């Protein structure tokens, strides 16, 4: 049981470190590089457009 709890504690610490590092990385990119955030937004918009592609085409044709 002692070994199990020790592994659990280290596992939690490891997960916390990984989460913190990834959050820190995104935060730094967002602060130092606005283009990074814009590219994220663009990729999200592109994925939205791909799902709503046909209505957009119909609107363009109608207009």
CHARMM-style PDB file with segment names, atoms N, HN, CA, C and O in Angstrom:
ATOM      1  N   UNK     1       0.829  -1.219   0.000  1.00  0.00      PROA
ATOM      2  CA  UNK     1       0.000   0.000   0.000  1.00  0.00      PROA
ATOM      3  C   UNK     1       0.859   1.262   0.000  1.00  0.00      PROA
ATOM      4  O   UNK     1       0.532   2.241  -0.671  1.00  0.00      PROA
ATOM      5  N   UNK     2       1.967   1.236   0.761  1.00  0.00      PROA
ATOM      6  HN  UNK     2       2.232   0.440   1.306  1.00  0.00      PROA
ATOM      7  CA  UNK     2       2.842   2.406   0.825  1.00  0.00      PROA
ATOM      8  C   UNK     2       3.385   2.737  -0.559  1.00  0.00      PROA
ATOM      9  O   UNK     2       3.402   3.900  -0.962  1.00  0.00      PROA
ATOM     10  N   UNK     3       3.827   1.718  -1.283  1.00  0.00      PROA
ATOM     11  HN  UNK     3       3.813   0.773  -0.955  1.00  0.00      PROA
ATOM     12  CA  UNK     3       4.376   1.951  -2.619  1.00  0.00      PROA
ATOM     13  C   UNK     3       3.293   2.536  -3.519  1.00  0.00      PROA
ATOM     14  O   UNK     3       3.553   3.466  -4.281  1.00  0.00      PROA
ATOM     15  N   UNK     4       2.086   1.997  -3.432  1.00  0.00      PROA
ATOM     16  HN  UNK     4       1.874   1.241  -2.813  1.00  0.00      PROA
ATOM     17  CA  UNK     4       0.988   2.482  -4.257  1.00  0.00      PROA
ATOM     18  C   UNK     4       0.698   3.949  -4.003  1.00  0.00      PROA
ATOM     19  O   UNK     4       0.527   4.717  -4.950  1.00  0.00      PROA
ATOM     20  N   UNK     5       0.641   4.353  -2.740  1.00  0.00      PROA
ATOM     21  HN  UNK     5       0.781   3.729  -1.971  1.00  0.00      PROA
ATOM     22  CA  UNK     5       0.336   5.753  -2.444  1.00  0.00      PROA
ATOM     23  C   UNK     5       1.465   6.646  -2.927  1.00  0.00      PROA
ATOM     24  O   UNK     5       1.217   7.745  -3.423  1.00  0.00      PROA
ATOM     25  N   UNK     6       2.710   6.185  -2.788  1.00  0.00      PROA
ATOM     26  HN  UNK     6       2.912   5.292  -2.385  1.00  0.00      PROA
ATOM     27  CA  UNK     6       3.840   6.988  -3.247  1.00  0.00      PROA
ATOM     28  C   UNK     6       3.743   7.189  -4.761  1.00  0.00      PROA
ATOM     29  O   UNK     6       3.954   8.294  -5.260  1.00  0.00      PROA
ATOM     30  N   UNK     7       3.423   6.115  -5.488  1.00  0.00      PROA
ATOM     31  HN  UNK     7       3.252   5.217  -5.083  1.00  0.00      PROA
ATOM     32  CA  UNK     7       3.284   6.221  -6.941  1.00  0.00      PROA
ATOM     33  C   UNK     7       2.147   7.166  -7.292  1.00  0.00      PROA
ATOM     34  O   UNK     7       2.261   7.961  -8.225  1.00  0.00      PROA
ATOM     35  N   UNK     8       1.046   7.083  -6.546  1.00  0.00      PROA
ATOM     36  HN  UNK     8       0.952   6.437  -5.789  1.00  0.00      PROA
ATOM     37  CA  UNK     8      -0.076   7.978  -6.800  1.00  0.00      PROA
ATOM     38  C   UNK     8       0.343   9.429  -6.635  1.00  0.00      PROA
ATOM     39  O   UNK     8       0.034  10.274  -7.475  1.00  0.00      PROA
ATOM     40  N   UNK     9       1.054   9.713  -5.540  1.00  0.00      PROA
ATOM     41  HN  UNK     9       1.305   9.026  -4.858  1.00  0.00      PROA
ATOM     42  CA  UNK     9       1.488  11.090  -5.273  1.00  0.00      PROA
ATOM     43  C   UNK     9       2.380  11.574  -6.409  1.00  0.00      PROA
ATOM     44  O   UNK     9       2.195  12.678  -6.923  1.00  0.00      PROA
ATOM     45  N   UNK    10       3.348  10.747  -6.799  1.00  0.00      PROA
ATOM     46  HN  UNK    10       3.497   9.851  -6.381  1.00  0.00      PROA
ATOM     47  CA  UNK    10       4.254  11.161  -7.877  1.00  0.00      PROA
ATOM     48  C   UNK    10       3.510  11.289  -9.203  1.00  0.00      PROA
ATOM     49  O   UNK    10       3.805  12.173 -10.007  1.00  0.00      PROA
ATOM     50  N   UNK    11       2.550  10.407  -9.424  1.00  0.00      PROA
ATOM     51  HN  UNK    11       2.309   9.688  -8.772  1.00  0.00      PROA
ATOM     52  CA  UNK    11       1.754  10.497 -10.646  1.00  0.00      PROA
ATOM     53  C   UNK    11       0.978  11.798 -10.696  1.00  0.00      PROA
ATOM     54  O   UNK    11       0.916  12.454 -11.735  1.00  0.00      PROA
ATOM     55  N   UNK    12       0.380  12.172  -9.556  1.00  0.00      PROA
ATOM     56  HN  UNK    12       0.430  11.639  -8.711  1.00  0.00      PROA
ATOM     57  CA  UNK    12      -0.364  13.434  -9.496  1.00  0.00      PROA
ATOM     58  C   UNK    12       0.570  14.612  -9.728  1.00  0.00      PROA
ATOM     59  O   UNK    12       0.231  15.548 -10.453  1.00  0.00      PROA
ATOM     60  N   UNK    13       1.752  14.562  -9.108  1.00  0.00      PROA
ATOM     61  HN  UNK    13       2.027  13.801  -8.520  1.00  0.00      PROA
ATOM     62  CA  UNK    13       2.725  15.649  -9.279  1.00  0.00      PROA
ATOM     63  C   UNK    13       3.138  15.739 -10.750  1.00  0.00      PROA
ATOM     64  O   UNK    13       3.215  16.829 -11.318  1.00  0.00      PROA
ATOM     65  N   UNK    14       3.399  14.591 -11.352  1.00  0.00      PROA
ATOM     66  HN  UNK    14       3.336  13.705 -10.891  1.00  0.00      PROA
ATOM     67  CA  UNK    14       3.802  14.573 -12.756  1.00  0.00      PROA
ATOM     68  C   UNK    14       2.719  15.162 -13.651  1.00  0.00      PROA
ATOM     69  O   UNK    14       3.009  15.963 -14.540  1.00  0.00      PROA
ATOM     70  N   UNK    15       1.463  14.762 -13.414  1.00  0.00      PROA
ATOM     71  HN  UNK    15       1.228  14.111 -12.692  1.00  0.00      PROA
ATOM     72  CA  UNK    15       0.358  15.300 -14.217  1.00  0.00      PROA
ATOM     73  C   UNK    15       0.250  16.800 -14.016  1.00  0.00      PROA
ATOM     74  O   UNK    15       0.034  17.546 -14.971  1.00  0.00      PROA
ATOM     75  N   UNK    16       0.399  17.242 -12.774  1.00  0.00      PROA
ATOM     76  HN  UNK    16       0.574  16.636 -11.998  1.00  0.00      PROA
ATOM     77  CA  UNK    16       0.318  18.673 -12.482  1.00  0.00      PROA
ATOM     78  C   UNK    16       1.403  19.449 -13.204  1.00  0.00      PROA
ATOM     79  O   UNK    16       1.155  20.526 -13.747  1.00  0.00      PROA
ATOM     80  N   UNK    17       2.609  18.896 -13.205  1.00  0.00      PROA
ATOM     81  HN  UNK    17       2.810  18.022 -12.764  1.00  0.00      PROA
ATOM     82  CA  UNK    17       3.731  19.571 -13.877  1.00  0.00      PROA
ATOM     83  C   UNK    17       3.460  19.658 -15.381  1.00  0.00      PROA
ATOM     84  O   UNK    17       3.679  20.698 -16.001  1.00  0.00      PROA
ATOM     85  N   UNK    18       2.986  18.560 -15.953  1.00  0.00      PROA
ATOM     86  HN  UNK    18       2.809  17.715 -15.449  1.00  0.00      PROA
ATOM     87  CA  UNK    18       2.715  18.551 -17.398  1.00  0.00      PROA
ATOM     88  C   UNK    18       1.630  19.563 -17.743  1.00  0.00      PROA
ATOM     89  O   UNK    18       1.759  20.314 -18.709  1.00  0.00      PROA
ATOM     90  N   UNK    19       0.554  19.581 -16.945  1.00  0.00      PROA
ATOM     91  HN  UNK    19       0.449  18.971 -16.160  1.00  0.00      PROA
ATOM     92  CA  UNK    19      -0.530  20.539 -17.188  1.00  0.00      PROA
ATOM     93  C   UNK    19      -0.018  21.965 -17.054  1.00  0.00      PROA
ATOM     94  O   UNK    19      -0.326  22.825 -17.879  1.00  0.00      PROA
ATOM     95  N   UNK    20       0.767  22.210 -16.008  1.00  0.00      PROA
ATOM     96  HN  UNK    20       1.018  21.512 -15.337  1.00  0.00      PROA
ATOM     97  CA  UNK    20       1.286  23.559 -15.773  1.00  0.00      PROA
ATOM     98  C   UNK    20       2.181  23.990 -16.934  1.00  0.00      PROA
ATOM     99  O   UNK    20       2.097  25.127 -17.398  1.00  0.00      PROA
ATOM    100  N   UNK    21       3.031  23.085 -17.397  1.00  0.00      PROA
ATOM    101  HN  UNK    21       3.099  22.162 -17.020  1.00  0.00      PROA
ATOM    102  CA  UNK    21       3.936  23.415 -18.502  1.00  0.00      PROA
ATOM    103  C   UNK    21       3.158  23.732 -19.772  1.00  0.00      PROA
ATOM    104  O   UNK    21       3.471  24.698 -20.468  1.00  0.00      PROA
ATOM    105  N   UNK    22       2.149  22.926 -20.076  1.00  0.00      PROA
ATOM    106  HN  UNK    22       1.894  22.142 -19.510  1.00  0.00      PROA
ATOM    107  CA  UNK    22       1.383  23.180 -21.299  1.00  0.00      PROA
ATOM    108  C   UNK    22       0.626  24.499 -21.188  1.00  0.00      PROA
ATOM    109  O   UNK    22       0.566  25.264 -22.151  1.00  0.00      PROA
ATOM    110  N   UNK    23       0.046  24.769 -20.012  1.00  0.00      PROA
ATOM    111  HN  UNK    23       0.095  24.148 -19.230  1.00  0.00      PROA
ATOM    112  CA  UNK    23      -0.665  26.033 -19.812  1.00  0.00      PROA
ATOM    113  C   UNK    23       0.305  27.203 -19.921  1.00  0.00      PROA
ATOM    114  O   UNK    23      -0.006  28.224 -20.536  1.00  0.00      PROA
ATOM    115  N   UNK    24       1.487  27.046 -19.316  1.00  0.00      PROA
ATOM    116  HN  UNK    24       1.739  26.217 -18.817  1.00  0.00      PROA
ATOM    117  CA  UNK    24       2.510  28.091 -19.359  1.00  0.00      PROA
ATOM    118  C   UNK    24       2.947  28.347 -20.800  1.00  0.00      PROA
ATOM    119  O   UNK    24       3.119  29.496 -21.206  1.00  0.00      PROA
ATOM    120  N   UNK    25       3.125  27.272 -21.571  1.00  0.00      PROA
ATOM    121  HN  UNK    25       2.985  26.339 -21.241  1.00  0.00      PROA
ATOM    122  CA  UNK    25       3.550  27.388 -22.965  1.00  0.00      PROA
ATOM    123  C   UNK    25       2.518  28.170 -23.773  1.00  0.00      PROA
ATOM    124  O   UNK    25       2.872  29.075 -24.529  1.00  0.00      PROA
ATOM    125  N   UNK    26       1.240  27.819 -23.611  1.00  0.00      PROA
ATOM    126  HN  UNK    26       0.952  27.084 -22.996  1.00  0.00      PROA
ATOM    127  CA  UNK    26       0.170  28.519 -24.333  1.00  0.00      PROA
ATOM    128  C   UNK    26       0.117  29.973 -23.895  1.00  0.00      PROA
ATOM    129  O   UNK    26      -0.038  30.873 -24.720  1.00  0.00      PROA
ATOM    130  N   UNK    27       0.247  30.201 -22.583  1.00  0.00      PROA
ATOM    131  HN  UNK    27       0.373  29.469 -21.912  1.00  0.00      PROA
ATOM    132  CA  UNK    27       0.190  31.562 -22.038  1.00  0.00      PROA
ATOM    133  C   UNK    27       1.304  32.415 -22.625  1.00  0.00      PROA
ATOM    134  O   UNK    27       1.065  33.542 -23.059  1.00  0.00      PROA
ATOM    135  N   UNK    28       2.523  31.879 -22.640  1.00  0.00      PROA
ATOM    136  HN  UNK    28       2.717  30.963 -22.288  1.00  0.00      PROA
ATOM    137  CA  UNK    28       3.669  32.611 -23.185  1.00  0.00      PROA
ATOM    138  C   UNK    28       3.446  32.904 -24.668  1.00  0.00      PROA
ATOM    139  O   UNK    28       3.699  34.017 -25.131  1.00  0.00      PROA
ATOM    140  N   UNK    29       2.975  31.910 -25.405  1.00  0.00      PROA
ATOM    141  HN  UNK    29       2.769  31.006 -25.030  1.00  0.00      PROA
ATOM    142  CA  UNK    29       2.720  32.118 -26.833  1.00  0.00      PROA
ATOM    143  C   UNK    29       1.676  33.200 -27.038  1.00  0.00      PROA
ATOM    144  O   UNK    29       1.797  34.031 -27.938  1.00  0.00      PROA
ATOM    145  N   UNK    30       0.646  33.185 -26.193  1.00  0.00      PROA
ATOM    146  HN  UNK    30       0.548  32.510 -25.462  1.00  0.00      PROA
ATOM    147  CA  UNK    30      -0.440  34.161 -26.336  1.00  0.00      PROA
ATOM    148  C   UNK    30       0.069  35.565 -26.043  1.00  0.00      PROA
ATOM    149  O   UNK    30      -0.294  36.514 -26.737  1.00  0.00      PROA
ATOM    150  N   UNK    31       0.917  35.705 -25.007  1.00  0.00      PROA
ATOM    151  HN  UNK    31       1.212  34.934 -24.443  1.00  0.00      PROA
ATOM    152  CA  UNK    31       1.400  37.027 -24.606  1.00  0.00      PROA
ATOM    153  C   UNK    31       2.444  37.537 -25.598  1.00  0.00      PROA
ATOM    154  O   UNK    31       2.365  38.681 -26.047  1.00  0.00      PROA
ATOM    155  N   UNK    32       3.423  36.696 -25.941  1.00  0.00      PROA
ATOM    156  HN  UNK    32       3.488  35.768 -25.576  1.00  0.00      PROA
ATOM    157  CA  UNK    32       4.549  37.175 -26.741  1.00  0.00      PROA
ATOM    158  C   UNK    32       4.237  37.151 -28.233  1.00  0.00      PROA
ATOM    159  O   UNK    32       4.889  37.849 -29.009  1.00  0.00      PROA
ATOM    160  N   UNK    33       3.246  36.356 -28.647  1.00  0.00      PROA
ATOM    161  HN  UNK    33       2.715  35.789 -28.016  1.00  0.00      PROA
ATOM    162  CA  UNK    33       3.011  36.176 -30.077  1.00  0.00      PROA
ATOM    163  C   UNK    33       1.520  36.237 -30.385  1.00  0.00      PROA
ATOM    164  O   UNK    33       0.848  35.206 -30.383  1.00  0.00      PROA
ATOM    165  N   UNK    34       0.995  37.426 -30.649  1.00  0.00      PROA
ATOM    166  HN  UNK    34       1.541  38.264 -30.651  1.00  0.00      PROA
ATOM    167  CA  UNK    34      -0.429  37.552 -30.965  1.00  0.00      PROA
ATOM    168  C   UNK    34      -0.827  36.752 -32.203  1.00  0.00      PROA
ATOM    169  O   UNK    34      -1.964  36.294 -32.314  1.00  0.00      PROA
ATOM    170  N   UNK    35       0.118  36.588 -33.134  1.00  0.00      PROA
ATOM    171  HN  UNK    35       1.041  36.960 -33.043  1.00  0.00      PROA
ATOM    172  CA  UNK    35      -0.180  35.828 -34.344  1.00  0.00      PROA
ATOM    173  C   UNK    35      -0.547  34.385 -34.006  1.00  0.00      PROA
ATOM    174  O   UNK    35      -1.356  33.762 -34.694  1.00  0.00      PROA
ATOM    175  N   UNK    36       0.061  33.857 -32.930  1.00  0.00      PROA
ATOM    176  HN  UNK    36       0.718  34.363 -32.371  1.00  0.00      PROA
ATOM    177  CA  UNK    36      -0.246  32.496 -32.497  1.00  0.00      PROA
ATOM    178  C   UNK    36      -1.721  32.390 -32.138  1.00  0.00      PROA
ATOM    179  O   UNK    36      -2.399  31.439 -32.528  1.00  0.00      PROA
ATOM    180  N   UNK    37      -2.215  33.380 -31.388  1.00  0.00      PROA
ATOM    181  HN  UNK    37      -1.665  34.152 -31.072  1.00  0.00      PROA
ATOM    182  CA  UNK    37      -3.621  33.392 -30.991  1.00  0.00      PROA
ATOM    183  C   UNK    37      -4.519  33.551 -32.219  1.00  0.00      PROA
ATOM    184  O   UNK    37      -5.554  32.894 -32.328  1.00  0.00      PROA
ATOM    185  N   UNK    38      -4.114  34.431 -33.141  1.00  0.00      PROA
ATOM    186  HN  UNK    38      -3.273  34.965 -33.052  1.00  0.00      PROA
ATOM    187  CA  UNK    38      -4.895  34.633 -34.362  1.00  0.00      PROA
ATOM    188  C   UNK    38      -4.970  33.341 -35.166  1.00  0.00      PROA
ATOM    189  O   UNK    38      -6.024  32.993 -35.698  1.00  0.00      PROA
ATOM    190  N   UNK    39      -3.847  32.634 -35.251  1.00  0.00      PROA
ATOM    191  HN  UNK    39      -2.991  32.917 -34.819  1.00  0.00      PROA
ATOM    192  CA  UNK    39      -3.842  31.394 -36.024  1.00  0.00      PROA
ATOM    193  C   UNK    39      -4.760  30.364 -35.369  1.00  0.00      PROA
ATOM    194  O   UNK    39      -5.422  29.590 -36.061  1.00  0.00      PROA
ATOM    195  N   UNK    40      -4.800  30.353 -34.022  1.00  0.00      PROA
ATOM    196  HN  UNK    40      -4.263  30.981 -33.460  1.00  0.00      PROA
ATOM    197  CA  UNK    40      -5.731  29.462 -33.329  1.00  0.00      PROA
ATOM    198  C   UNK    40      -7.158  29.811 -33.711  1.00  0.00      PROA
ATOM    199  O   UNK    40      -7.955  28.933 -34.040  1.00  0.00      PROA
ATOM    200  N   UNK    41      -7.475  31.100 -33.664  1.00  0.00      PROA
ATOM    201  HN  UNK    41      -6.827  31.813 -33.397  1.00  0.00      PROA
ATOM    202  CA  UNK    41      -8.823  31.564 -34.016  1.00  0.00      PROA
ATOM    203  C   UNK    41      -9.150  31.174 -35.453  1.00  0.00      PROA
ATOM    204  O   UNK    41     -10.242  30.683 -35.738  1.00  0.00      PROA
ATOM    205  N   UNK    42      -8.191  31.398 -36.359  1.00  0.00      PROA
ATOM    206  HN  UNK    42      -7.304  31.797 -36.128  1.00  0.00      PROA
ATOM    207  CA  UNK    42      -8.414  31.096 -37.766  1.00  0.00      PROA
ATOM    208  C   UNK    42      -8.675  29.609 -37.961  1.00  0.00      PROA
ATOM    209  O   UNK    42      -9.560  29.227 -38.727  1.00  0.00      PROA
ATOM    210  N   UNK    43      -7.912  28.772 -37.273  1.00  0.00      PROA
ATOM    211  HN  UNK    43      -7.193  29.083 -36.650  1.00  0.00      PROA
ATOM    212  CA  UNK    43      -8.110  27.334 -37.431  1.00  0.00      PROA
ATOM    213  C   UNK    43      -9.485  26.937 -36.899  1.00  0.00      PROA
ATOM    214  O   UNK    43     -10.139  26.057 -37.460  1.00  0.00      PROA
ATOM    215  N   UNK    44      -9.926  27.589 -35.811  1.00  0.00      PROA
ATOM    216  HN  UNK    44      -9.394  28.303 -35.356  1.00  0.00      PROA
ATOM    217  CA  UNK    44     -11.263  27.299 -35.284  1.00  0.00      PROA
ATOM    218  C   UNK    44     -12.322  27.730 -36.293  1.00  0.00      PROA
ATOM    219  O   UNK    44     -13.272  26.994 -36.560  1.00  0.00      PROA
ATOM    220  N   UNK    45     -12.152  28.931 -36.852  1.00  0.00      PROA
ATOM    221  HN  UNK    45     -11.380  29.529 -36.635  1.00  0.00      PROA
ATOM    222  CA  UNK    45     -13.123  29.430 -37.826  1.00  0.00      PROA
ATOM    223  C   UNK    45     -13.138  28.532 -39.061  1.00  0.00      PROA
ATOM    224  O   UNK    45     -14.197  28.261 -39.629  1.00  0.00      PROA
ATOM    225  N   UNK    46     -11.973  28.079 -39.464  1.00  0.00      PROA
ATOM    226  HN  UNK    46     -11.113  28.299 -39.003  1.00  0.00      PROA
ATOM    227  CA  UNK    46     -11.890  27.199 -40.628  1.00  0.00      PROA
ATOM    228  C   UNK    46     -12.638  25.898 -40.352  1.00  0.00      PROA
ATOM    229  O   UNK    46     -13.343  25.392 -41.225  1.00  0.00      PROA
ATOM    230  N   UNK    47     -12.490  25.355 -39.146  1.00  0.00      PROA
ATOM    231  HN  UNK    47     -11.917  25.766 -38.437  1.00  0.00      PROA
ATOM    232  CA  UNK    47     -13.192  24.115 -38.823  1.00  0.00      PROA
ATOM    233  C   UNK    47     -14.698  24.363 -38.782  1.00  0.00      PROA
ATOM    234  O   UNK    47     -15.483  23.503 -39.179  1.00  0.00      PROA
ATOM    235  N   UNK    48     -15.101  25.547 -38.298  1.00  0.00      PROA
ATOM    236  HN  UNK    48     -14.463  26.246 -37.976  1.00  0.00      PROA
ATOM    237  CA  UNK    48     -16.528  25.893 -38.297  1.00  0.00      PROA
ATOM    238  C   UNK    48     -17.035  26.001 -39.734  1.00  0.00      PROA
ATOM    239  O   UNK    48     -18.108  25.493 -40.060  1.00  0.00      PROA
ATOM    240  N   UNK    49     -16.254  26.669 -40.595  1.00  0.00      PROA
ATOM    241  HN  UNK    49     -15.382  27.082 -40.330  1.00  0.00      PROA
ATOM    242  CA  UNK    49     -16.659  26.862 -41.988  1.00  0.00      PROA
ATOM    243  C   UNK    49     -16.804  25.515 -42.687  1.00  0.00      PROA
ATOM    244  O   UNK    49     -17.740  25.312 -43.461  1.00  0.00      PROA
ATOM    245  N   UNK    50     -15.888  24.603 -42.419  1.00  0.00      PROA
ATOM    246  HN  UNK    50     -15.128  24.768 -41.791  1.00  0.00      PROA
ATOM    247  CA  UNK    50     -15.944  23.312 -43.100  1.00  0.00      PROA
ATOM    248  C   UNK    50     -17.229  22.571 -42.724  1.00  0.00      PROA
ATOM    249  O   UNK    50     -17.763  21.819 -43.539  1.00  0.00      PROA
ATOM    250  N   UNK    51     -17.735  22.772 -41.499  1.00  0.00      PROA
ATOM    251  HN  UNK    51     -17.301  23.383 -40.837  1.00  0.00      PROA
ATOM    252  CA  UNK    51     -18.966  22.095 -41.105  1.00  0.00      PROA
ATOM    253  C   UNK    51     -20.166  22.778 -41.738  1.00  0.00      PROA
ATOM    254  O   UNK    51     -21.162  22.121 -42.042  1.00  0.00      PROA
ATOM    255  N   UNK    52     -20.084  24.100 -41.944  1.00  0.00      PROA
ATOM    256  HN  UNK    52     -19.275  24.633 -41.697  1.00  0.00      PROA
ATOM    257  CA  UNK    52     -21.202  24.852 -42.528  1.00  0.00      PROA
ATOM    258  C   UNK    52     -20.872  25.268 -43.964  1.00  0.00      PROA
ATOM    259  O   UNK    52     -21.219  26.367 -44.397  1.00  0.00      PROA
ATOM    260  N   UNK    53     -20.206  24.388 -44.687  1.00  0.00      PROA
ATOM    261  HN  UNK    53     -19.924  23.496 -44.336  1.00  0.00      PROA
ATOM    262  CA  UNK    53     -19.700  24.783 -46.002  1.00  0.00      PROA
ATOM    263  C   UNK    53     -20.843  24.973 -46.993  1.00  0.00      PROA
ATOM    264  O   UNK    53     -20.879  25.979 -47.702  1.00  0.00      PROA
ATOM    265  N   UNK    54     -21.776  24.026 -47.055  1.00  0.00      PROA
ATOM    266  HN  UNK    54     -21.746  23.209 -46.480  1.00  0.00      PROA
ATOM    267  CA  UNK    54     -22.805  24.075 -48.095  1.00  0.00      PROA
ATOM    268  C   UNK    54     -23.732  25.274 -47.950  1.00  0.00      PROA
ATOM    269  O   UNK    54     -23.993  25.940 -48.952  1.00  0.00      PROA
ATOM    270  N   UNK    55     -24.250  25.594 -46.754  1.00  0.00      PROA
ATOM    271  HN  UNK    55     -24.038  25.053 -45.940  1.00  0.00      PROA
ATOM    272  CA  UNK    55     -25.089  26.795 -46.631  1.00  0.00      PROA
ATOM    273  C   UNK    55     -24.353  28.052 -47.079  1.00  0.00      PROA
ATOM    274  O   UNK    55     -24.952  28.923 -47.710  1.00  0.00      PROA
ATOM    275  N   UNK    56     -23.074  28.158 -46.764  1.00  0.00      PROA
ATOM    276  HN  UNK    56     -22.588  27.450 -46.251  1.00  0.00      PROA
ATOM    277  CA  UNK    56     -22.292  29.328 -47.158  1.00  0.00      PROA
ATOM    278  C   UNK    56     -22.250  29.418 -48.683  1.00  0.00      PROA
ATOM    279  O   UNK    56     -22.405  30.502 -49.245  1.00  0.00      PROA
ATOM    280  N   UNK    57     -22.043  28.281 -49.354  1.00  0.00      PROA
ATOM    281  HN  UNK    57     -21.918  27.400 -48.898  1.00  0.00      PROA
ATOM    282  CA  UNK    57     -21.998  28.288 -50.814  1.00  0.00      PROA
ATOM    283  C   UNK    57     -23.348  28.701 -51.388  1.00  0.00      PROA
ATOM    284  O   UNK    57     -23.412  29.462 -52.353  1.00  0.00      PROA
ATOM    285  N   UNK    58     -24.423  28.198 -50.791  1.00  0.00      PROA
ATOM    286  HN  UNK    58     -24.370  27.580 -50.006  1.00  0.00      PROA
ATOM    287  CA  UNK    58     -25.758  28.550 -51.284  1.00  0.00      PROA
ATOM    288  C   UNK    58     -26.001  30.042 -51.134  1.00  0.00      PROA
ATOM    289  O   UNK    58     -26.539  30.688 -52.033  1.00  0.00      PROA
ATOM    290  N   UNK    59     -25.594  30.591 -49.972  1.00  0.00      PROA
ATOM    291  HN  UNK    59     -25.156  30.066 -49.242  1.00  0.00      PROA
ATOM    292  CA  UNK    59     -25.773  32.029 -49.755  1.00  0.00      PROA
ATOM    293  C   UNK    59     -24.985  32.814 -50.798  1.00  0.00      PROA
ATOM    294  O   UNK    59     -25.487  33.796 -51.346  1.00  0.00      PROA
ATOM    295  N   UNK    60     -23.770  32.393 -51.070  1.00  0.00      PROA
ATOM    296  HN  UNK    60     -23.362  31.596 -50.625  1.00  0.00      PROA
ATOM    297  CA  UNK    60     -22.935  33.095 -52.043  1.00  0.00      PROA
ATOM    298  C   UNK    60     -23.593  33.041 -53.424  1.00  0.00      PROA
ATOM    299  O   UNK    60     -23.603  34.038 -54.146  1.00  0.00      PROA
ATOM    300  N   UNK    61     -24.136  31.895 -53.784  1.00  0.00      PROA
ATOM    301  HN  UNK    61     -24.128  31.085 -53.198  1.00  0.00      PROA
ATOM    302  CA  UNK    61     -24.787  31.768 -55.094  1.00  0.00      PROA
ATOM    303  C   UNK    61     -26.042  32.631 -55.156  1.00  0.00      PROA
ATOM    304  O   UNK    61     -26.309  33.270 -56.173  1.00  0.00      PROA
ATOM    305  N   UNK    62     -26.811  32.651 -54.068  1.00  0.00      PROA
ATOM    306  HN  UNK    62     -26.594  32.132 -53.241  1.00  0.00      PROA
ATOM    307  CA  UNK    62     -28.045  33.435 -54.050  1.00  0.00      PROA
ATOM    308  C   UNK    62     -27.712  34.921 -54.131  1.00  0.00      PROA
ATOM    309  O   UNK    62     -28.403  35.685 -54.804  1.00  0.00      PROA
ATOM    310  N   UNK    63     -26.637  35.326 -53.431  1.00  0.00      PROA
ATOM    311  HN  UNK    63     -26.075  34.705 -52.884  1.00  0.00      PROA
ATOM    312  CA  UNK    63     -26.274  36.728 -53.429  1.00  0.00      PROA
ATOM    313  C   UNK    63     -25.666  37.113 -54.746  1.00  0.00      PROA
ATOM    314  OT1 UNK    63     -25.292  38.270 -54.938  1.00  0.00      PROA
TER     315      UNK     63
END
